[in-house]
């Protein structure tokens, strides 16, 4: 799935916007924080991201994130400064005065100190503001900054853009587990180069994707280029079945996707008279579409159970996830959304949904995020079925509001946080399966699915 899908992995609902002019430079750090307000007029083209935009985003986070009132803002500034120095180092310009200023915990004073050093190091270079803001948003863990998103001028309905491959990194590259390997080849440069499912990716642009078991997120992120990114990506690969090691360079581009890869819902009968339904995304009508698919299969055969495959499901509509849960239980609380003061609102089942009345097995993995994790956690906590596969992504927060920044990019911040049906935290942790059956490189190469194998 594209970056737009990954950005939704916090149950993101775009509700509001934030616009405000930056204060004059002589007032920087002392003026009132940028005021967030609804957008006015039609969407406009993006303009360069500057330090003024970074400032606006910083104060918007502190004003509107559900942790904004209590978070230590120094974490944001430290993450941004670390990214700035890394970028300078990549350019061979690790300057002697690139030293983090002393921070006191006073949010305005700390920003003024940060901005002063930033301007001395970066001047007016927009690309340094971009990496700085990207790192500050990433430090939040549950926010997204949508920028630089454009469509290839030659793109047609059904076209994909990128390298044409998928990996087992899932929706949360920072929490991926080794080894990193190809799980599917969709087309494009990957298909042209002869890559196959199961090929282990030992390095990306010369960097190992894992060091001492810890994910090197930039290496994995390079495998997911978005237009207009067109820099070639160099991979060092291992095909375990033959022992072959080789290096290949893939250039991002457009490729035609197969119709089956674009389907949100797919269904079939499995051996043992079980209905298999795969859902790639909790779209606005997902629950109804799945229930219709089950009903069609039920007409053809007396079903013994349902296998719901949510692997790779990056989330989407919390309402649809809750409605689908309601087909397996009534009168239950499926989870909670909580405000910054820890007041929580329950998410009850929709008891107007007809019960299916069949045993349920749910397949999950590191690609299951957001609304998908809400579903999986409720299945586990409420004992509605069995989870099989791997631990989920651990990327789930409350509904997010959208804020339009001064460069016409969008900052999405959750104003509430999510808890599972048992009151447990899932964000940053994930949901463990009841039966651990992760895909391995050997499985991918042989076309085997361990999650569907009998116990």
Order of alpha helices (4+ residues) and beta strands (2+ residues): alpha-alpha-alpha-alpha-alpha-beta-beta-beta-beta-alpha-beta-beta-beta-alpha-beta-beta-beta-alpha-beta-beta-alpha-beta-alpha-beta-beta-beta-alpha-beta-beta-beta-beta-beta-alpha
